[in-house]
Amino acid sequence: MKTKYLFFLLFTLLLISCNGQSRRNQQAETVASVSDSLQRDQVVVDDYQFLVRVGENAPDFTMQLPEGESVTLSSLRGKVVMLQFTASWCGVCRKEMPYIESQIWQRHKDDPAFALYGIDREEPIEKIEELVRATGVTYPIGLDPDASIFGRYAEKEAGITRNVIIDREGKIVMLTRLFKEEEFNRMVQVIDSLLLD
């Protein structure tokens, strides 16, 4: 499965990268970059206390949104999905969320093939509203009052500020933790590549 995603990422990165270098140099750099990324991601994911792995099906759940409607992950099949686990008390979340808003949500919110949901861990609606005001985000954030959704993806005592990128078939293609610029930029590239497919 990892080989499938390596070839997918390699192919899509080759299609979208146009920086004036010769095609041969581009290909060599892309292969090295994707290979290094996959190796780093596996080590990092092991350190992040995730219960899921790249290549696995994303665990299904139903989540209520503050407005009262609910969303079920499996109903989003056929879309590229980003899940962002967050909470109002999380300083790193507050730092990352404006980047998610500007570099991912604003670019893809009108694409019917994309869905982004924040998942607020163990807080009432009032705290979500406070978080939205503080960060200025406009993407939907749902409730996870008992951390049961979080507990399907990571150990319950693990920290938040983590993202899960899911392809159109419902497979996990990337997992992140905390907010690191290089990793965030790779996540943006992965989402862009998946949406080109």
Secondary structure, DSSP 8 states (H G I E B T S, - for coil): -HHHHHHHHHHHHHHH--SSS-HHHHHHHHHHHHHHHHHHHHHHHHHTTBSS-TTSB----EEE-TTS-EEEGGGGTTSEEEEEEE-TT-HHHHHHHHHHIIIIIHHHTT-TTEEEEEEEES--HHHHHHHHHHHT--S-EEEETTSTTHHHHB-TTS---EEEEE-TTSBEEEEEES--HHHHHHHHHHHHHHHH-
